[in-house]
Amino acid sequence: MFGSMGQGRRQRAEGRSRPGNSSFCLLLSAFSLLYSLRMPASLATDLRLNPFLHIDGDRIYNPITDKALVPSDPAFASVRAFIDRGVGGERLVEGGWVVRDDVARAYRLKIVSLELMTACNQKCYFCPVSVAPRENEAMPEELFERIVDELTQFRGTLDAVFLQSYNEPTIDRRFVEHCKTLFAADLPVAVLSNATGLTPQKIDALAEAGPLRYICINLSTLDHERYKHDRGEDHVSLVLRNLDYAKDRPLAEEMKIVVLGVGDAQHDADFDAIAKRFAGSRFGVERHVVMDRAGWLDVGLKPPERKRHLAGCDNVGSRPLQHLHITPRGRCVLCCEDYDERYVVGDLTKNTIAEVLEGDEIAKLRRWVYGIEEAPADFICRNCIFARER
């Protein structure tokens, strides 16, 4: 999709006229001497701080290794010393805190969003589907089975394979069978749902075949009128019937209900009512404020202004380094906020998962997200509350 910025710079540099050979060599020698005299030894040997680190006052996190340092860790002071004074880099190479080479093709796949069809039976105010519904599409079974087979190579790092993006997975007639296929492949299955299609029969089937690694139900209110206003349909009775059946059954290792709202007094009241109703059950209840989907919607949390100095991603880890988002057509996009699929990093009808995660396109976008290269002014992360800044 996008050309290589680095390649363009090399081509422009090669097209410039150079000084004569002797003058050029003298200039190069002088620069090398100055560099070695002024720079610390660790930098002079091409060691540099890993540009993908998340550096905060009391925590340094490496999303490629999924390791974090806090002040009580001996290595924390060593990394700080390298950042501040450029010393002690050699002993930090093994942990990936300091690097010699480009690591833009490195990754640690932790979470996959595998959207197997686009249909949704609600039009929630906090979702782009309410503004621009998509055409119904479903992933071919052959492609699904190939993706599952390839995902088994990543069992060692995967935390979850979500059957959700902007769809409602439980209304897919193939939902239970798809979960069973993932169970059989020993993959951690996760579901985000409005619970409308999570019938007692499906709950029993999943509990017997699974359980799921994780299930999260988004529920904004118990009030019928406001539920219909917020979501386009009054599904409260149906949802509560399903959740009452699920609440004391081993459907998933971790079971949550997320109460979505805009952070006002009504949101607080809805949270209290839902938490009270499901107290003592397997469901933990959390309160979450909705966000504007990186500028797509005019609702909820949003940055006060466009972000100028990008320095990474804090959206449930690092999207470009730890996540893979797959559409029903097999296209891989950068992020869950990319509803329009502007940032396509690969096509699983043509490439393998490993080829996508190590490819030119995602490597370039990683450099944009982390400010290693300057991203375009309209780049999606500049409008995202989860984007880190320098």
C-alpha positions in Angstrom: 0.0 0.0 0.0 2.7 2.4 1.0 6.2 2.8 -0.6 9.4 2.3 1.4 10.4 5.7 2.9 13.9 4.4 3.7 14.4 3.2 0.1 13.4 6.6 -1.2 15.9 8.3 1.0 18.7 5.9 -0.2 17.8 6.5 -3.8 17.9 10.3 -3.4 21.2 10.1 -1.5 22.8 8.0 -4.2 21.7 10.5 -6.9 23.7 13.4 -5.3 27.2 14.3 -6.5 30.0 13.3 -4.1 33.3 15.1 -3.5 36.5 13.6 -5.0 37.7 10.3 -3.6 40.6 11.8 -1.5 38.5 14.6 -0.1 35.7 12.2 0.7 38.0 9.8 2.5 39.5 12.5 4.6 36.0 13.8 5.5 34.9 10.3 6.4 38.0 9.7 8.6 37.5 12.9 10.4 33.9 12.2 11.1 34.7 8.7 12.4 37.3 10.0 14.8 34.9 12.7 16.0 32.2 10.1 16.5 34.4 7.7 18.5 35.7 10.5 20.7 32.3 12.1 21.5 30.1 9.0 21.7 30.1 6.4 24.4 31.8 3.1 23.5 28.5 1.2 23.6 27.0 3.6 21.0 30.2 3.6 18.9 29.8 -0.1 18.4 26.3 0.4 16.9 24.4 -0.6 20.1 21.2 1.4 20.4 18.1 1.4 22.6 15.3 -0.8 21.3 13.0 1.8 19.6 9.9 -0.2 20.5 10.3 0.0 24.3 7.5 1.6 26.3 9.5 3.8 28.7 7.6 5.3 31.7 8.9 6.7 35.0 8.3 3.5 37.0 8.2 0.8 34.2 10.1 -0.1 31.1 8.2 -2.6 28.9 9.4 -4.6 25.8 6.4 -5.7 23.8 8.5 -7.9 21.6 9.6 -10.1 24.5 6.5 -9.2 26.7 8.9 -8.5 29.6 8.7 -5.5 31.9 11.2 -3.9 34.3 10.3 -1.9 37.4 12.7 0.0 39.7 13.2 -2.9 42.0 14.7 -5.0 39.1 18.5 -4.7 38.8 18.2 -4.4 35.0 16.0 -1.3 35.4 18.9 0.8 36.5 21.1 -0.6 33.8 18.6 0.3 31.1 18.2 3.8 32.6 22.0 4.1 32.6 22.1 3.3 28.9 19.3 5.7 28.1 20.9 8.6 30.1 24.6 8.0 29.5 25.0 5.3 26.8 26.9 2.9 29.0 26.6 -0.8 29.8 24.7 -1.8 26.7 26.4 -5.1 26.0 24.7 -6.9 28.9 21.3 -5.6 27.8 21.4 -7.1 24.3 20.3 -10.6 25.4 17.1 -9.3 26.9 16.3 -7.2 23.9 16.5 -3.9 25.7 19.4 -2.8 23.5 19.8 -3.8 19.9 22.2 -3.6 17.0 19.9 -4.4 14.1 16.5 -3.3 12.8 13.8 -5.1 14.8 10.8 -3.7 12.9 10.1 -7.3 11.7 10.1 -8.8 15.1 6.9 -9.5 17.0 5.3 -11.5 19.7 1.8 -12.7 18.6 -0.4 -12.7 21.7 -3.9 -11.9 20.5 -5.7 -12.7 17.2 -9.1 -11.1 16.2 -10.6 -13.6 13.8 -13.7 -12.2 12.3 -15.5 -15.0 10.6 -18.5 -13.0 9.4 -19.6 -9.4 9.4 -23.2 -9.6 10.5 -24.4 -7.8 13.7 -27.9 -7.6 15.0 -27.5 -4.3 16.9 -26.6 -0.7 16.0 -24.8 0.5 19.1 -24.1 4.3 19.4 -20.5 3.5 20.3 -19.8 1.4 17.2 -19.3 2.4 13.5 -21.8 -0.3 12.5 -24.5 2.1 13.6 -23.3 4.7 11.1 -22.0 2.6 8.2 -23.4 -1.0 8.3 -21.3 -3.5 6.3 -22.4 -6.0 3.7 -22.8 -9.5 5.0 -19.7 -11.6 4.3 -18.5 -14.9 5.7 -15.1 -16.5 5.7 -14.9 -19.6 3.5 -14.4 -22.8 5.6 -11.2 -23.8 3.7 -9.6 -20.4 4.6 -10.7 -20.7 8.3 -9.2 -24.2 8.6 -5.9 -23.1 7.0 -5.7 -20.1 9.4 -6.4 -22.3 12.4 -3.6 -24.7 11.3 -1.2 -21.9 10.9 -2.1 -20.4 14.3 -1.0 -23.6 16.0 2.6 -22.5 15.3 2.0 -19.7 17.8 0.6 -21.6 20.7 3.6 -20.7 22.8 2.7 -17.0 22.8 -1.0 -16.8 22.1 -3.2 -15.6 25.0 -6.5 -15.5 23.0 -8.1 -16.0 19.6 -11.1 -13.8 19.5 -14.0 -14.6 17.2 -15.1 -11.0 17.0 -14.3 -7.6 15.5 -17.4 -5.5 14.6 -19.7 -8.5 14.3 -21.8 -10.5 16.7 -20.2 -13.9 16.7 -23.0 -15.8 18.6 -25.6 -15.3 15.8 -23.3 -17.1 13.3 -24.9 -20.5 12.6 -21.3 -21.9 12.5 -20.3 -20.4 15.9 -20.2 -23.5 18.0 -18.5 -25.6 15.3 -15.9 -22.9 14.8 -15.2 -22.9 18.6 -14.9 -26.7 18.6 -12.4 -26.5 15.7 -10.3 -24.1 17.7 -10.6 -26.2 20.8 -9.4 -29.2 18.9 -6.4 -27.2 17.7 -5.6 -26.4 21.4 -6.0 -22.7 20.8 -7.3 -20.3 23.5 -10.8 -19.3 22.3 -12.2 -15.9 23.4 -15.5 -14.3 22.6 -16.8 -10.7 22.9 -20.6 -10.7 22.6 -23.8 -8.9 23.3 -25.2 -12.3 24.4 -28.2 -12.2 22.1 -27.2 -15.5 20.4 -25.7 -17.1 23.4 -28.5 -19.6 24.0 -28.6 -22.2 26.7 -27.9 -24.9 24.1 -24.8 -23.1 22.9 -23.6 -22.5 26.4 -23.9 -26.2 27.3 -22.1 -27.2 24.1 -19.2 -24.8 24.7 -18.9 -25.7 28.4 -18.7 -29.4 27.4 -16.3 -29.0 24.5 -14.2 -26.2 26.0 -14.3 -24.2 28.0 -13.6 -20.9 26.4 -10.5 -19.1 27.6 -12.4 -15.9 28.0 -15.9 -14.4 27.4 -16.8 -10.8 27.8 -20.4 -9.6 27.5 -21.1 -5.9 26.7 -24.2 -4.8 28.5 -25.0 -1.1 28.9 -28.2 -1.1 30.9 -31.1 -3.1 32.2 -33.6 -0.5 31.2 -35.6 -1.6 28.1 -36.1 1.8 26.6 -32.6 3.0 27.0 -31.2 -0.3 25.7 -33.3 0.1 22.6 -32.2 3.7 22.2 -28.5 2.9 22.6 -28.5 -0.3 20.5 -31.4 -0.1 18.1 -33.3 -3.1 19.5 -34.7 -4.1 22.8 -32.9 -7.3 23.6 -32.8 -7.0 27.4 -35.1 -9.9 28.2 -33.3 -12.2 25.7 -29.9 -11.2 27.0 -30.8 -11.6 30.6 -32.3 -15.1 30.0 -29.0 -16.2 28.4 -26.8 -14.6 31.0 -28.9 -16.0 33.9 -28.3 -19.5 32.4 -24.6 -18.9 31.9 -23.7 -17.1 35.2 -23.1 -20.2 37.3 -21.8 -22.6 34.6 -18.2 -23.2 33.6 -18.5 -21.5 30.2 -15.1 -19.9 30.3 -12.0 -19.7 32.5 -12.6 -16.0 32.8 -16.1 -14.5 32.5 -16.8 -10.7 32.4 -19.7 -8.3 31.9 -18.6 -4.9 30.8 -21.0 -2.0 31.4 -20.4 0.5 28.7 -21.3 4.2 28.9 -20.0 7.7 28.7 -18.8 8.1 32.3 -21.8 10.1 33.6 -24.1 9.6 36.6 -26.4 7.3 34.5 -23.5 5.2 33.6 -22.6 4.8 37.3 -26.2 3.8 38.1 -26.3 1.2 35.3 -23.1 -0.3 36.6 -24.4 -0.5 40.1 -27.6 -2.2 39.0 -25.8 -4.8 36.8 -23.1 -5.5 39.4 -25.8 -6.1 42.0 -27.8 -8.4 39.7 -24.8 -10.6 38.9 -23.1 -10.5 42.4 -21.9 -13.9 43.5 -21.9 -15.4 40.0 -19.0 -16.4 37.8 -19.3 -13.0 36.0 -17.0 -10.2 37.1 -18.6 -6.8 36.3 -16.5 -3.9 35.1 -17.3 -0.3 34.1 -15.8 0.9 30.9 -16.1 4.3 29.2 -16.6 4.1 25.4 -14.2 5.9 23.0 -14.4 7.5 19.6 -12.7 4.8 17.6 -9.7 6.9 16.7 -11.8 9.7 15.4 -14.4 7.6 13.6 -17.2 8.6 16.0 -18.0 11.7 18.0 -18.6 10.0 21.3 -16.7 9.1 24.4 -13.0 9.3 25.1 -10.9 11.1 22.6 -7.5 12.9 22.5 -7.6 16.6 23.3 -5.7 17.2 20.0 -4.1 15.4 17.2 -1.0 13.6 18.4 2.2 14.8 16.8 5.1 12.8 18.3 4.0 9.1 18.2 5.8 6.6 20.4 3.9 3.4 20.4 0.6 1.8 21.3 -1.1 0.9 24.6 -4.3 -0.6 23.3 -4.4 -3.9 25.2 -0.6 -4.3 24.6 0.8 -3.2 21.4 -1.4 -3.7 18.3 1.3 -3.7 15.7 3.7 -5.9 17.6 1.3 -8.3 19.5 -2.0 -8.5 17.6 -3.3 -9.7 14.3 -6.7 -8.6 13.0 -8.2 -10.8 10.3 -11.3 -10.0 8.3 -13.7 -12.5 6.7 -12.0 -12.0 3.4 -8.7 -12.9 4.9 -7.3 -9.4 4.9 -5.1 -8.4 7.8 -5.4 -4.9 9.1 -3.2 -2.9 11.5 -5.7 -2.3 14.3 -9.2 -2.9 15.6 -9.9 0.8 15.2 -9.4 0.7 11.4 -13.0 0.1 10.5 -12.5 1.3 6.9 -9.5 -1.1 6.4 -7.2 1.7 5.3 -4.1 0.0 6.7 -4.0 -3.5 5.2 -0.8 -5.4 6.1 -1.4 -8.7 4.3 -3.8 -11.1 2.7 -4.1 -14.6 4.0 -5.5 -15.9 0.7 -2.0 -15.1 -0.7 0.3 -15.1 2.3 1.0 -17.1 5.4 0.5 -15.5 8.9 4.3 -15.5 9.4 4.8 -13.7 6.1 2.3 -11.1 7.1 3.9 -10.5 10.5 7.4 -10.3 9.0 6.4 -8.3 5.9 7.4 -4.9 4.5 4.0 -3.3 5.1 3.6 -4.1 8.8 7.3 -3.3 9.4 6.8 0.1 8.0 3.6 0.7 10.0 5.4 -0.3 13.2 8.0 2.3 12.5 5.2 4.9 12.0 3.3 3.9 15.2 6.6 4.1 17.2 7.8 7.4 15.6 10.9 5.8 14.1 9.7 7.2 10.8 7.4 10.2 10.5 3.8 9.0 9.8 1.5 10.9 7.5 -0.5 13.7 9.1 -3.8 11.8 8.8 -2.4 8.5 10.2 -5.0 6.7 12.3 -2.9 6.7 15.5 -2.7 10.5 15.7 -6.4 10.5 16.7 -6.3 7.5 19.1 -6.4 7.8 22.8 -4.3 4.7 23.1 -1.3 6.1 21.1 1.7 6.8 23.1 3.5 10.1 22.7 7.0 11.4 23.4 
